[in-house]
Amino acid sequence: MIAVARFNNVALWTLIKREMIRSLKIINQVFVFGLAIGSSIKSVQGVSYAQFLIPGLIMLQTIDSSYGECSSSVFQGRFMNSIQEMLIAPMGAIEIVFGYVLGSLVRAYFIAALITLLGAVLVHTWPRDWLLYFVVLTLVSILFSSMGLIFGLMAEKFDHLAVLTTFVITPLTFVGGVFTSAEMLPPVLRRLELFNPIFYTIDAFRYSYTGNSYLALPVALGAIAVLAAVALAVALRMMAVGYKLRT
């Protein structure tokens, strides 16, 4: 069982800082994506293709970094037994989970800021709705960092972490509206998009840039919020019971 104690601010902040140090290793990836935006190709939903692409790239990087970094950090902690230090420290499940989640959230903000600035410099576009920009970014980071915690706890070996990325996240992301609009798809595929949770995240986030979306904004935001709440609750429960944290 994980030690239950009063809320430990020092431990929480230490874990967040550790996760941020890890994030510095993936900054080069952000610049690769940003510099690949290029000039406009053709108009999509009333804006240039580059302007249409930027919010999709931000979501792509947010999803990838939130899940990938969080899942690998937890798994490495289990594999190297370094996570035992947190288990015996005066830290509860809330501090541990929120340390990882908030570390991922700060990382997501940092990555999003870099791509947003690159978009402003290269194609002269900024978000129109900053509140929506941060709301969606926050919900998506919480959702996928929580998923990273869940799979990081469940995985038996490092290859297991890539199963969700390879067979679920990556395919759903690339057909979820990063590079093309749902309006360009045949009617059958458009209906199938309604079962793609990543489509909801990209569609809602793109609204903060273009002011247009395929889905009704309250529907997309509601779906993201529910998924994030469920994933976070599961991660908290698994951490509270010490799921696969003790041999």
Protein Blocks (a to p, Z undefined) as FASTA:
>chain_A
ZZdddddfklmmmmmmmmmmmmmmmmmmmmmmmmmnopafbdcehiafklmmmmmmmmmm
mmmmmmmmmmmmmmmmmmnommmmmmmmccdfklmmmmmmmmmmmmmmmmmmmmmmmmmm
mnopacfblmlmmmmmmmmmmmmmmmmmmmmmmpmbfklmmmmmmmmmmmmmmmnopmpc
fklpcfklmmmmmmmmklmmmmmmmmmmnopafbdfklmmmmmmmmmmmmmmmmmmmmmn
opakaZZ
